[in-house]
């Protein structure tokens, strides 16, 4: 799976000017664990499908957010979060090498375990920044995010959060697919 180009991201203050479906907004605005919310959304049917995990160079903007050199590689983890056999969320995480040192080195070996469960179990987790994106068919990320799901939409919405865990950064992007809006 190719490394997708960054989308156009905007700040939470810009989101309020847009007229959004309340269901979309509730997923974008949620500050809690997406893993927990999805487990509640589809009890007993939640799972993680790993699409890829490998080392890449982050986009310039992502490097700035992570406060790393643009030449430094990061671990890119791309997964789908499923409810039964239906893809609900495409998630893309960038984890710098400095974050993977010490006790958080186990982040390299999550496999099908959800990243959110690991993060939100840590009392030293902080969400530093959030950005939002509307991804349309012309964006290369659209096809990647909707891979393996029904494509009954013209756009999808996503959010990007800069987390720190024990003062070490990671960048998590989550794109919410149409199945979440059906219930």
N, C-alpha and C positions, 0 to 999 in steps of 0.2 A: 504494500500500500504506500503510495507516494506521500511525501510530507506536504500537506496542504498550505497554500498561500494564506497569509493572515487576512481576515475579513476586515471590514470597516467597523471599528468599535467606537461607541460613544458612552458618555458618562451617565450615571443615574439621573442627573438633573435634566438631561436631554430626553430621557425616556418619558418623563411626565408630560412632555409636550405632544407625544404621539398618542393616537387613539388606539388602544389595544384591547383585544378581547380580554375580559376579566380572568378567564382561565389561563391565558398565556401569561398575563401579568402575575398571577399567583405563583406560577413556577419560577418566573424570573426574579421576583422579589423575595422568595423564601430564603431566609438566612440560616436555616437549620441544615441537617444532613440530607442531601438528596437521596442517598442510599436508604435511609430510614423512611423517608416519604414514599419512595417507590415500593418499599416492602409493605407499607400500609396500603398503598394504592392497589397492589395485587398480592394479597396475603398468600404465602407459600409458593408463589410462582416467580419470584424475582431471581434473576441470575445475571452473570456477567459473561460476555463473550469477548475474549481478547482478539483484536484484529491484528495488532502488531505492537512490538516493543523493540526499539533500537536507538542508537545514538545518532543525533543530528546536531546541526548548528541551528540555534533559535533564530527567528526573524529579528531584525535590528530592534524593533519596538519591544519584542518579548525579552530580548537581552537587557534592555534598559529597565523594564519592570522587575526583572529578576536580579538586577544589579550585578551582572556578570559581563565579561568581555564577549563581544560578538563572535570571537574566534573559539570560545569555549563551547564544547559540545555538552548537550543535555540529553537525558533519557526521555525519549518520546514514547508515551504509552497511549495507544488508541483502543478504545473499547466500545462495545454496545451494551447498554443496560436493557434487559429484556423483562417483559411480563409474559410468562409462558414462552410462546414462540414469536411474540410480537416485539419488535424493536421500539423502545420508548425514547431512548436518549443515546446520542453519540457523544462520547466524552474523549477529550484529548488533553493529556497532562504532560507538562514539561518539568522535569526534575533535575536541577543542577547537581553536578558531582559533589559539591560541598554539602548539599542536603542529604546525600546518600552515605555520608561518612558517619561513623559512630553507630549509635543505636537505631538510626533510621535507614541503615543499609538494607534492612528487610524489605524496603519499598521496591527494590529491584526484583524481588521474588514473590510478588503478590499473586501471580497467576490469575485465577478466576475469582479471587477474593476482591471485594470492592475497596477501592482506595478510600472512599468516604468513611467506611467503617473504621479504618485505621486512623484517619485524621481526626475524626470527631471523638474518638476514644482518648485522645491526648488532651490533657487539661491546659497545655501551653499552645494550643492552636489559636491563631488569630487570622481573621479575614481582613486583609489590609485595604484592598481596592477591588471594585467591581466595575465591569464595563459590559455593555450589551451590544448585540449585533442582529441585524435582520439579514438573513442569507437567502438570496434568490437563485433561480436556475442558472444565471450567468456566472455565479461564483463557483470556482472549482470545488469548494468545500461542500456545496449543496449535494453533489453526487456522492461524495464520500460519506456524509452524514446520513443520507437516506439509503445507503447500500443495505440491501436485505429487508427493506420495509416497503409498505405500500406508498406509492408516490402520488398521493391525492392532494397536493398542495402546490402553491406558487412560491411560498417562502416558509422559512423556519426561523425561529428566534433562538438566540443563544446568549449565554452569559459567560463571562470570564472573571475568575476570582484569583487574586494574588493572595496566597496563604503563606503564613510563616508558622513553622512548627519548631519550637525551641529556637526561635530567631533564625531559622533557615528557610529560604523561600522555595515555593513551587507554584506553578501557574496551572490552573485547571479551567478548561473550557467545556461547557456542557450545552448541547444543542437539543432542544425539545421537539420531538416528532409528533405528527398529527394524532397518533393513538392516544396521547395524553389528554387530548381535548375532547375525546368522544364521550367520556363518562360525565 
